[in-house]
C-alpha cells in the first residue's frame, strides 16, 4: 500500500495510519444501514450499473482522504417506491457521523450518486431462478 493511501497522524507516542480502504468500508457499512438502499453500484461499466452484494462494503464507494478531511462519493441503487432525496440525505448523515466518530476525520462532503432503481419483481425473478 502506498504512503499516499493512508491518513497519518503523529500522536507524540508514534503514528496512527488509517488506510483509505478502511474509510471506504466504514462508509459502505453506514450506507447499507439505510432503509431504501437496495445495494451498492460499482459505477457505470459499459453503460450498465452492476449491483453488488453486501459482502464487499467498499464497492460503490470512492474516497479522497487528506490529513484531516475526507470527501466521499457513494454509488447506490435505491428500492422502488422510496423518496430518493430522503434516502440520500439519510445516507449522507449516517456516513458523515460514522466516519467522523470512528476516524476523527472531518467529512467535508458526501456525494450520493443514484445509479439505478431495484424493482420488487426483479428480486422475485432472481429467487425463482435459484430455486430451479
C-alpha positions in Angstrom: 0.0 0.0 0.0 1.4 3.4 -0.9 2.1 6.0 1.7 -0.3 8.4 0.0 -3.2 6.0 0.5 -3.0 6.4 4.3 -4.3 9.0 6.7 -1.3 9.6 9.0 -1.4 11.2 12.5 1.5 11.8 14.8 0.4 11.4 18.4 3.7 12.1 20.2 3.8 8.4 21.1 4.1 7.3 17.4 1.9 7.5 14.3 -1.6 6.3 13.6 -2.2 5.3 10.0 -5.7 4.7 8.6 -5.9 3.3 5.0 -8.3 4.8 2.5 -9.8 1.3 2.2 -10.8 1.5 5.9 -12.7 4.8 5.3 -14.4 3.2 2.3 -15.6 0.2 4.3 -16.9 2.4 7.1 -18.8 4.5 4.5 -20.2 1.3 2.8 -21.3 -0.2 6.1 -23.0 3.1 7.1 -24.8 3.2 3.7 -26.2 -0.3 4.0 -27.8 0.6 7.3 -30.2 3.0 5.5 -33.6 1.7 4.6 -34.3 2.3 1.0 -30.9 1.4 -0.3 -31.1 -1.8 -2.3 -27.4 -2.2 -2.8 -24.2 -0.5 -3.9 -23.2 0.0 -7.5 -19.8 -0.3 -8.9 -20.4 2.7 -11.2 -21.3 2.6 -14.8 -19.3 0.0 -16.6 -20.2 -0.3 -20.3 -23.4 1.6 -19.6 -24.7 -0.9 -17.1 -24.9 -0.3 -13.4 -23.7 -3.5 -11.7 -25.5 -4.3 -8.4 -23.1 -5.7 -5.9 -23.7 -7.8 -2.9 -23.3 -6.6 0.7 -20.1 -8.6 1.4 -17.7 -6.1 -0.2 -18.6 -2.9 1.6 -16.0 -0.7 -0.1 -17.6 -1.3 -3.6 -19.7 1.7 -4.7 -17.6 4.0 -2.5 -14.8 6.3 -3.6 -12.9 8.3 -1.0 -10.4 11.1 -1.0 -8.7 11.4 2.3 -6.4 14.2 3.3 -4.6 14.7 6.6 -7.7 15.8 8.4 -10.5 15.8 5.9 -12.3 13.3 3.7 -14.7 13.5 0.8 -16.9 10.6 -0.1 -18.6 9.6 -3.4 -21.3 7.0 -3.0 -22.9 5.0 -5.8 -26.2 3.3 -4.8 -29.2 1.5 -6.2 -32.4 2.5 -4.4 -35.5 0.4 -3.8 -38.5 1.3 -6.0 -41.1 3.5 -4.2 -38.8 5.3 -1.8 -38.3 9.1 -1.8 -34.8 9.4 -3.2 -33.9 12.7 -1.6 -34.8 11.4 1.9 -32.8 8.2 1.3 -29.8 10.2 0.0 -29.9 12.6 2.9 -30.1 9.8 5.5 -27.1 8.1 3.8 -25.1 11.4 3.9 -25.8 12.0 7.5 -25.1 8.4 8.6 -21.8 8.2 6.6 -20.6 11.5 7.9 -21.4 10.5 11.5 -19.7 7.1 11.2 -16.5 8.3 9.6 -16.1 11.3 11.9 -16.8 9.1 15.0 -14.5 6.2 14.0 -11.6 8.0 12.4 -11.6 11.6 13.7 -11.5 12.9 10.2 -13.7 15.8 9.2 -16.1 14.8 6.4 -16.4 17.8 4.0 -18.8 16.2 1.6 -20.7 13.1 0.8 -21.9 12.9 -2.8 -24.7 10.4 -3.4 -25.0 9.1 -7.0 -28.1 7.1 -7.6 -27.2 4.6 -10.3 -30.5 2.7 -10.5 -33.8 1.5 -9.1 -34.4 -2.0 -7.8 -37.9 -3.2 -8.6 -39.6 -5.9 -6.4 -40.3 -8.1 -9.5 -36.5 -8.4 -10.1 -36.0 -9.9 -6.6 -38.7 -12.4 -7.2 -37.3 -13.5 -10.6 -33.8 -14.0 -9.0 -35.3 -16.2 -6.3 -37.2 -18.3 -8.9 -34.1 -18.9 -10.8 -32.2 -20.0 -7.7 -35.0 -22.5 -6.7 -34.9 -24.4 -10.0 
